[in-house]
Amino acid sequence: MPPAVSITNLSKTYATGFTALKGVDLEVRKGEIFALLGPNGAGKTTLIGIVCGIVNATGGTVLVSGHDVVSEYRKTRSLIGLVPQEVSIDAFESVWNTVSFSRGLFGKGPNPAHIEKVLKALSLWDKKDEKVLNLSGGMKRRVLIAKALSHEPEILFLDEPTAGVDVELRRDMWEMVRGLRETGVTIILTTHYIEEAEEMADRIGVINHGEIILVEEKRTLMRNLGKKQLRLELLSPVDAIPEALAGRGLELADGGATLVYSYDTHGERTGITALLGDLNQAGLRFRDLETRQSSLEEIFVNLVKERA
């Protein structure tokens, strides 16, 4: 079974001379939620545009379910649903008509039952006869998702789908995404809300300056690159770490009131027991301690800094 999306040596240089993508290789598996993370200008939207047939590549190949996006563009476009960043909908049309019209654009015959199912899943059913003009920003974004799902695509691209959406609508959207994945739809998303990727994604790719710098299973990424920290709140702040503890890799935080010790939870020994003994010998007392795991956001920021 071919991957949902297979990208080989993909490049894009615009007429201005700006190179947005540099030799990108990437495979997205069928039925997974794949999150593509990267700072502004990293190449995320350009990459999505090429796969969806909106942007022409300078070089390389893209296959969607084994079909070339250039030579078999009608086939590949019918397999893809796209929710773009920008809200661009016919403001004077009703919700029902604009979603139904999108289905027809892909050569699909009328299917009122499917349109009804999509609108209900997105809490748009009671707005079906409302003009798009009268909807809130969050509801308009839901209409974009409904349009993308109108022709029953196998692959759904979500380019910053919850930007500007309130918390309640965001939760509803991600509940819908989980449901789609359960039916076999492949989800590829970009997001600035990294906690969403942490919660939702099966795998994560990081792109920076037009290059894929990492693709990894989310759990493996967090296990291998995430650090666990022991934070010790001292009874009395210190100006510097005592010489006796210089080799322990400790850091001062909170104006000298907290000692921070980073360690690998998968190593044979964490070194915590020995550290506590050394603290006692150095005369440092603490009132409280806590441990915390690195978040995906911290991992992402560190990766981008390292490859900058």
C-alpha positions as CSV (number, residue, x, y, z in Angstrom):
1,M,0.0,0.0,0.0
2,P,1.6,3.3,-1.1
3,P,1.9,6.2,1.4
4,A,-0.8,8.8,1.6
5,V,1.8,11.4,0.4
6,S,5.3,10.7,-0.9
7,I,7.6,13.7,-1.5
8,T,11.0,13.3,-3.1
9,N,13.7,16.0,-3.5
10,L,11.1,18.8,-3.7
11,S,12.3,22.3,-4.3
12,K,10.6,25.7,-4.9
13,T,12.3,28.9,-5.9
14,Y,10.0,31.9,-6.6
15,A,10.5,34.5,-9.3
16,T,11.9,36.9,-6.7
17,G,14.8,34.4,-6.2
18,F,13.6,33.3,-2.8
19,T,14.0,29.6,-2.2
20,A,11.1,28.3,-0.1
21,L,11.9,24.6,-0.3
22,K,15.3,22.8,-0.6
23,G,15.3,19.1,-1.5
24,V,12.5,18.1,0.8
25,D,11.9,14.3,1.3
26,L,8.9,13.2,3.3
27,E,6.4,10.4,3.5
28,V,3.1,10.6,5.3
29,R,1.4,7.2,6.2
30,K,-2.2,6.5,5.4
31,G,-4.5,7.0,8.4
32,E,-2.1,9.0,10.6
33,I,-2.3,12.5,12.0
34,F,1.0,14.2,10.9
35,A,1.9,17.6,12.3
36,L,4.3,19.8,10.4
37,L,5.8,22.4,12.7
38,G,8.0,25.3,11.8
39,P,8.4,29.1,12.4
40,N,6.9,31.6,10.1
41,G,8.4,31.5,6.6
42,A,9.8,28.0,7.1
43,G,8.0,26.6,4.0
44,K,5.0,24.9,5.5
45,T,2.3,26.6,3.4
46,T,4.4,26.3,0.2
47,L,4.8,22.6,0.8
48,I,1.0,22.1,1.3
49,G,0.3,24.3,-1.8
50,I,2.5,22.1,-4.0
51,V,0.9,18.8,-2.8
52,C,-2.6,20.3,-3.3
53,G,-1.8,21.5,-6.8
54,I,-2.0,25.2,-6.0
55,V,1.7,26.0,-6.3
56,N,4.1,24.7,-9.0
57,A,7.3,23.1,-7.8
58,T,10.7,24.0,-9.3
59,G,11.9,20.4,-9.0
60,G,11.2,17.0,-7.4
61,T,8.1,14.8,-7.4
62,V,5.0,14.4,-5.2
63,L,2.8,11.3,-5.2
64,V,-0.6,11.2,-3.5
65,S,-1.7,7.6,-2.9
66,G,0.7,6.6,-5.7
67,H,-0.5,9.2,-8.2
68,D,1.6,12.0,-9.5
69,V,0.3,15.5,-8.6
70,V,1.3,16.9,-12.0
71,S,0.5,14.2,-14.6
72,E,-2.6,12.9,-12.6
73,Y,-3.7,16.2,-11.1
74,R,-7.4,15.5,-11.4
75,K,-7.1,12.2,-9.6
76,T,-4.9,13.6,-6.8
77,R,-6.9,16.7,-6.3
78,S,-10.1,14.6,-5.8
79,L,-8.3,12.7,-3.0
80,I,-7.4,15.9,-1.1
81,G,-9.4,18.3,1.1
82,L,-7.7,21.6,2.0
83,V,-8.6,24.0,4.8
84,P,-6.4,27.0,4.1
85,Q,-5.3,29.7,6.5
86,E,-7.2,32.5,4.9
87,V,-11.0,32.6,5.2
88,S,-12.3,33.0,1.7
89,I,-15.9,32.1,1.1
90,D,-18.8,33.5,-0.9
91,A,-20.3,35.7,1.8
92,F,-23.7,36.0,0.2
93,E,-24.3,32.3,-0.2
94,S,-26.0,30.0,2.4
95,V,-23.9,27.5,4.3
96,W,-25.8,24.6,2.7
97,N,-25.3,25.9,-0.8
98,T,-21.6,26.8,-0.5
99,V,-20.7,23.3,0.9
100,S,-22.9,21.5,-1.7
101,F,-21.3,23.6,-4.5
102,S,-17.8,22.5,-3.3
103,R,-18.8,18.9,-3.6
104,G,-19.9,19.5,-7.2
105,L,-16.6,21.1,-8.1
106,F,-14.9,17.7,-7.7
107,G,-17.4,15.9,-10.0
108,K,-19.4,14.3,-7.1
109,G,-23.1,14.0,-7.5
110,P,-25.5,15.5,-4.9
111,N,-25.5,13.7,-1.6
112,P,-27.7,15.6,0.9
113,A,-27.1,12.9,3.6
114,H,-23.4,13.4,3.5
115,I,-23.6,17.2,3.6
116,E,-26.0,16.9,6.5
117,K,-23.6,14.6,8.3
118,V,-20.7,17.0,7.8
119,L,-22.7,20.1,9.0
120,K,-23.9,18.3,12.1
121,A,-20.4,17.1,13.0
122,L,-19.2,20.7,12.8
123,S,-22.2,22.1,14.8
124,L,-23.3,24.0,11.6
125,W,-26.6,22.3,11.1
126,D,-28.7,25.0,12.7
127,K,-26.8,27.5,10.5
128,K,-27.4,25.7,7.2
129,D,-29.7,28.3,5.8
130,E,-27.7,31.3,7.2
131,K,-25.7,33.4,4.8
132,V,-21.9,33.1,5.4
133,L,-21.8,36.8,5.8
134,N,-23.7,36.6,9.1
135,L,-21.5,34.0,10.7
136,S,-18.8,34.6,13.3
137,G,-15.1,34.1,12.4
138,G,-15.1,30.7,14.2
139,M,-18.2,29.5,12.3
140,K,-16.7,30.7,9.0
141,R,-13.7,28.5,9.7
142,R,-16.0,25.6,10.4
143,V,-17.6,26.2,7.0
144,L,-14.1,26.0,5.4
145,I,-13.6,22.6,7.0
146,A,-17.1,21.5,5.8
147,K,-16.2,22.6,2.2
148,A,-13.0,20.6,2.4
149,L,-14.9,17.5,3.5
150,S,-17.8,17.9,1.1
151,H,-16.3,15.5,-1.5
152,E,-15.2,12.8,1.0
153,P,-11.4,13.1,0.6
154,E,-8.9,10.5,1.7
155,I,-6.4,13.1,2.9
156,L,-7.2,16.3,4.7
157,F,-4.8,19.2,5.0
158,L,-5.4,21.7,7.8
159,D,-3.2,24.8,7.5
160,E,-3.4,26.6,10.9
161,P,-7.1,25.5,11.2
162,T,-7.7,26.9,14.7
163,A,-6.0,30.3,14.3
164,G,-8.3,32.9,15.9
165,V,-10.8,30.3,17.0
166,D,-12.1,30.2,20.6
167,V,-11.3,27.4,23.0
168,E,-14.7,25.7,22.7
169,L,-14.7,25.7,18.9
170,R,-11.1,24.4,18.9
171,R,-12.1,21.4,21.1
172,D,-15.0,20.6,18.8
173,M,-12.7,20.7,15.8
174,W,-10.2,18.3,17.3
175,E,-12.9,16.0,18.3
176,M,-14.0,15.9,14.7
177,V,-10.4,15.3,13.5
178,R,-10.1,12.3,15.8
179,G,-13.3,11.0,14.4
180,L,-12.0,11.4,10.8
181,R,-8.8,9.6,11.6
182,E,-10.9,6.7,13.0
183,T,-12.6,6.4,9.6
184,G,-9.3,6.1,7.8
185,V,-8.8,9.7,6.7
186,T,-5.2,10.9,6.8
187,I,-4.7,14.3,8.5
188,I,-1.8,16.6,7.8
189,L,-1.8,19.8,9.9
190,T,0.3,22.8,10.5
191,T,-0.3,24.7,13.7
192,H,1.2,27.4,16.0
193,Y,-0.6,25.8,18.9
194,I,2.1,23.3,19.7
195,E,0.1,21.8,22.5
196,E,-2.4,20.6,19.8
197,A,0.3,18.7,18.0
198,E,1.5,17.3,21.3
199,E,-2.0,16.0,22.0
200,M,-3.2,15.0,18.5
201,A,-0.3,13.9,16.3
202,D,1.0,10.4,15.7
203,R,4.2,11.8,14.1
204,I,5.8,15.2,13.9
205,G,8.0,16.8,11.3
206,V,10.0,20.0,11.8
207,I,10.7,22.3,8.9
208,N,13.0,25.3,9.0
209,H,14.5,27.5,6.2
210,G,12.8,25.2,3.6
211,E,14.4,22.0,4.9
212,I,13.0,19.1,6.9
213,I,15.2,18.8,9.9
214,L,13.4,16.0,11.7
215,V,10.6,13.5,11.3
216,E,9.8,11.3,14.3
217,E,7.1,9.5,16.2
218,K,5.8,11.9,18.7
219,R,6.5,9.7,21.7
220,T,10.0,8.8,20.5
221,L,10.8,12.4,19.9
222,M,9.7,13.5,23.4
223,R,11.5,10.5,24.9
224,N,14.8,11.0,23.0
225,L,15.0,14.8,23.0
226,G,12.9,15.8,26.0
227,K,14.6,16.3,29.3
228,K,13.4,15.7,32.8
229,Q,14.2,18.3,35.4
230,L,14.5,18.2,39.1
231,R,13.8,21.7,40.5
232,L,14.9,22.3,44.1
233,E,13.5,25.4,45.9
234,L,16.3,26.5,48.3
235,L,15.7,27.7,51.8
236,S,17.9,30.6,51.1
237,P,18.9,32.0,47.7
238,V,22.6,31.7,46.6
239,D,24.7,33.9,44.3
240,A,26.6,31.0,42.7
241,I,26.7,27.3,42.7
242,P,29.3,26.0,45.2
243,E,32.6,24.7,43.8
244,A,31.8,21.2,45.2
245,L,28.8,20.9,42.9
246,A,30.5,22.4,39.8
247,G,30.6,19.0,38.0
248,R,26.9,18.3,38.5
249,G,25.6,20.4,35.6
250,L,23.3,22.4,37.8
251,E,21.7,25.7,36.9
252,L,20.4,28.6,39.0
253,A,16.9,30.0,38.4
254,D,14.5,32.4,40.0
255,G,17.2,34.8,41.1
256,G,19.3,32.1,42.9
257,A,16.3,30.6,44.8
258,T,16.0,27.5,42.7
259,L,18.5,24.8,41.6
260,V,17.7,23.0,38.3
261,Y,19.1,19.6,37.5
262,S,18.4,18.0,34.1
263,Y,18.8,14.3,33.6
264,D,17.9,11.4,31.3
265,T,15.1,9.3,32.7
266,H,16.2,6.3,30.5
267,G,19.8,6.2,31.7
268,E,20.9,3.5,34.1
269,R,21.2,6.1,36.9
270,T,19.6,9.5,37.3
271,G,22.3,10.7,39.7
272,I,19.6,12.2,42.0
273,T,20.6,10.3,45.1
274,A,24.2,11.3,44.8
275,L,23.2,14.9,44.1
276,L,21.1,15.2,47.2
277,G,24.0,13.8,49.2
278,D,26.4,16.4,47.7
279,L,23.8,19.2,48.4
280,N,23.8,18.2,52.1
281,Q,27.6,18.2,52.3
282,A,27.7,21.6,50.6
283,G,25.3,23.0,53.3
284,L,22.5,23.7,50.9
285,R,19.0,23.1,52.2
286,F,15.8,23.1,50.2
287,R,12.2,23.6,51.2
288,D,10.5,21.9,48.2
289,L,11.3,19.9,45.0
290,E,9.4,19.0,41.9
291,T,10.1,17.2,38.6
292,R,8.9,18.2,35.2
293,Q,9.2,16.8,31.6
294,S,10.2,19.0,28.6
295,S,7.1,19.9,26.5
296,L,7.0,19.6,22.8
297,E,7.2,23.3,22.5
298,E,10.6,23.4,24.3
299,I,11.9,20.6,22.1
300,F,10.8,22.4,19.0
301,V,12.4,25.7,20.0
302,N,15.6,24.0,20.8
303,L,15.7,22.1,17.5
304,V,15.1,25.2,15.5
305,K,17.8,27.1,17.5
306,E,20.3,24.2,16.9
307,R,19.7,24.2,13.1
308,A,19.4,28.0,12.6
